[in-house]
Amino acid sequence: MKPSVLVVLDIGKSNVKLSVIEASSGKLLESLKTPNSVEQGEYPHAPIEAIWDWYSAGLKSFALRYQISYLSCTTHGATAVCLSQGKVALPVADYEAAIYEQCNAEYAKLRPDYAETLSPNLGNGLNLGRQLVWLAQTYPTEFATVDTILMYPQYWGWLLTGCAVSEVTSLGCHTDLWNPTAHTFSSLVSRLAWETRFPPLLAAGALLGTVKPELASALGLPSDCQVMNGIHDSNASLIPYLQAASSPFTVISTGTWVIMAGIGSALKDMVEADDMLANVNAWGEPVPCIRFMGGREWSVLADAPESEWSDLQAVLRAGIYYLPAFSDQGGPFRHCQGQIVGAIDTLTSAQKTALASLYCALVTDYCLSRIQSQGAIYLEGSFASNQVFCAVLQVSRPKQTVYLSADQTGTTGGVVQLIKAAKGESAALLAVMQQELPNMSDQNALQAYQQVWLELVETHLASQ
């Protein structure tokens, strides 16, 4: 008998992952990963055909060894697929391209106020509404035929089942399309008469249906393999904590983006200028969030795969600083040009990586203060295994305890919890460990460095 498993497709901005999870225990059995890319053409777009080919090959391989009982998907936000009569009508726009700002003047007249959507006015295509308006203006003939707009996770579910639905976690991810407090589409959708283009809402984790018979046969899947409705990746990361932790607390999901969700923080305290937004969780509730492109910035600044505490000590002694920002893709410093203070060339590769981790931790701490983070802090994703980042964050937040997630599946773990809930199974206990503090002299040196960094950032901001 082949073991019964769940298979989760996880499309991040940097990588695409496919994970096999044992159905009975929730244990990760194996996974595949491939870089995500952006295809060029008339405009930059997501490589959906290449992802589908890779996904299909992975499923076919796994089906030889496992009984695949469930499929689901989690993806990055700010992405939608336009369909016309069951076919993709236009290439799937990549949100990082600046081309969508060509319609800024017109879009400014259309987009709702921040008070309605709690979606800040972002650059490039980070507001999905701007992408769609640009497509409608640039390709009026093609867009006029669009009868269905699917959020990115729901596109993959539609490919598998033929069932088209909408879902709130992706609709509520700084799209300008959703009113999170009224739990309905925003005035932008009605203003453009797009209501009928969005299919009916279905909760994340709910059953979409079984895999289409012809696909099940081609991929070697059981005829009764069930497909569960997908979810926005940062909201997938929230699920285990919403099920098991006591409010108030903060979850920091790290990958290409560092996204901080303040459970128990007040919506009324959100500030658009700081790129604060209300994500919408799997149960449709607005969650105050703040983020920056920390993983991307780290990859730009780091010069070695990892670093040790001794490398950080060398950076502190040298008094070298990174000042934000090294990405313009979001965050409270998105309009600032990154700057280096000090003799960066005197550092080794590992020391430069320690400096990159220190910088990302300090920006994270700054963001946590802006969102008025309270209670425990749960850190998951790539930075949870970065010892420099974790220790600096704990020293920076002495009144809060930082817990590191032991769940290496990251966003996939949240999808698994959704599927288990749909099956009527109880949530798993949180698998976290407390971050240890460095010795007192190192703490003092870090705190002194941070104070100087904050003063330099203030001066840096004033000069922009």
ABEGO torsion letter per residue (X at the ends): XBBBBBBBBBBBAABBBBBBBBAAAGBBABBBBBBBBBBBEABBBBBAAAAAAAAAAAAAAAAAABBBABBBBBBBBGBBBBBBGGBBABBBBBAABAAAAAAAAAAAAABBBAAAAGBBBBBEAABAAAAAAAAAAABAAAAAABABBBBAAAAAAAAAAGBBBBBAAAAABGAGABBAAAGBBBAAAAAAGAAAABBBBBBBGBBAEBBBAAAAAAAGBBAABBBBBBBBAAAAAAAAAAAABBOBBBBBBBBABBBBBBBGBBAAABBAAAGBBBBBBAAGBBBBBBBBBAAAAAAAABABABBBAAAAAAAAAAGBBBBOBABAAEEAAAABBBBBBEBAAABBAAAAAAAAAAAAAAAAAAAAAAAGBBEBBBBBEAAAABAAAAAAAAAABAABBBBBBABAAEAAAAAAAAAAAAAGBBBBBBBBBBBBBBBAAAAAAAAAAAAAAAAAAAAAAAAX
